[in-house]
Amino acid sequence: MAPRKIDRVGSKSQTEKKLRVRVEAKRVKTEMGKVREEQECLKDEQRKLITRFDEIAKQCDELKQETEMIEKQSAITRAKLILMFGILKARESGDLVQAANLTALLREIVAMEEENAIVDEAKDEEDP
């Protein structure tokens, strides 16, 4: 009978140890659940940031294209103004041949611009 008492004492401490282990396991599981939730939140935020960065990169590319287009238009406008100034100077000096040549060149540039505008409009209509 004495061994039973020893077993009971031993089992009581083992039962307490098992109980502590179970409590600790539940606590760890709860903490792991919280960590998983936090990780999911972080992943969602990361996805949102990646999407936002992609949008920003796309907008940056669009702005670069618009800037290039404005630079080209500015260069063409500058060239036309130079031609117009040359036409005025040629007329003032009485050089009608030079004025006619410069006027023809200006007309060609304007015609090319109009053709490009028509082509661009057709491309815009084709793109959905």
Secondary structure as UniProt FT lines:
FT   HELIX           2..93
FT   HELIX           96..126
//
